Amino acid sequence: MRVSELIEMLRDQPPDAEVELAVIAPVEDDLDDITVDRYSVEGMLPWTDDDSDELVIWLVGGEDDDVEAFLDAI
């Protein structure tokens, strides 16, 4: 997803609505069951992979202590 696409999707949403990141993953590889973990978006981080010159934007979220430790480490 491009930043412009995200902005377009959010444009019609209430400006005071909370933004969360929902991470969907299978419970087990061979089953159809899924789990959903929800996290508040606490910040964003521009990132460039070592093998690419393309800039990507990370939306950063998770448990408060984990996010703080991650952002402090960077």
Sequence and secondary structure as in RCSB ss.txt:
>XXXX:A:sequence
MRVSELIEMLRDQPPDAEVELAVIAPVEDDLDDITVDRYSVEGMLPWTDDDSDELVIWLVGGEDDDVEAFLDAI
>XXXX:A:secstr
  HHHHHHHHTTS TTS  EEEEEEESSTTSS EEEEEEEEEEEEEEE TT   EEEEEEES HHHHHHHHHH 
